[in-house]
Amino acid sequence: MLAVIVVACLICLTLLLVPLYSVLVTKQSLAGAADAAALAAADVRSGLEPGEPCAVAARVAAANGAELSRCSVDGLVVTVVATASVAGFAVDVAATAGPPAVEGRTGDE
């Protein structure tokens, strides 16, 4: 009888943890997509690549299995938010890219 209870508890615990782990895996994948989108948009904003920063960020995010839910450009710095849904949970990850901060410079020069 005790063995049945232990097995039942293990099954319940597994059923609870599998969706949680899938959300964590998706969040890590989404972080990579957001980073890539932000870097691509920052390259466009700085003039290294042609195009419009947020449109490029949306294409890169989509190529990595994410949806771009927000994109903001502040000087040469681009911040994006990538979104995905897994197991009924909406997962959002933000990423920012731009030139390194230099003391005395704002990035708008």
PyMOL commands that set and color helices and strands:
alter all, ss='L'
color gray80, all
select helices_A, chain A and resi 2-46+53-63
alter helices_A, ss='H'
color red, helices_A
select strands_A, chain A and resi 67-74+77-86+89-97
alter strands_A, ss='S'
color yellow, strands_A
deselect
rebuild
show_as cartoon
